[in-house]
Amino acid sequence: MSDKKSWGHKVLGLFVEQDGEAARESGDQQGEPAESPSGEGLPAGAGAGSSAAAGAAPPLSLAGAVPRGGGGEVDFRAVFTAAGIGDVERDRVEKAEELLRSLPVETPTQVKRSIVEASLRAFGFPVESIIEAAVQEIQALQGCIGRGQTDTKRMLAEAQARIEQLTQEVIRVRQVMEQVTAEQADLERQCNQQRVLVQQVLEFFGQDAVTKVMRESAKLRGPEAPPEKP
């Protein structure tokens, strides 16, 4: 970045003093229009209308993966590379950006435009090619946003489908739990009902008869073997 700044200040040093005052006087005489942050310092047709120009041109297709936000700075060079924008084009746009940042903030827009255009042309950078590259970069950034939106929607849809799938699984498991609980309750109810019926039979014959039968049954089975010693 230090090399770019020194380049920008060196270039502007050749033009600001000789062209700046004359352009400022010309701007004061003609009445400078209000500056627009979106179009400040851009060549004619690349300011407020740059979005329209980018939208009118054929959209750039991004080849391969593009960076996602979060966790650090976006690698814009990777975005532009995916869009097929070469190093030369990127370097020219970066130099134009550096020239704009090097100009005083209070410099009128028309003065900035004159200085930047003259500076770039003097060093062999055609303004038209810079505008074209800048439009392509805007398209690449828009394409990166669109790709990110598409990927985000897809991942959210997949996540939502997974949530619904898991929700259905939870419902199914709960239904199984409710079913086995109900089956156990029904088993206990019927067993208790049958036990009452059997108990009535025993009560009919009386406790003495039940005790006698149980003793005789024990004799027939023989003495219980003592438990084995460990």
Summary of the structure (lengths in Angstrom):
residues: 230
radius of gyration: 43.3
end to end distance: 86.5
largest distance: 131.9
contacts: 549
relative contact order: 0.10
helix: 73%
strand: 0%
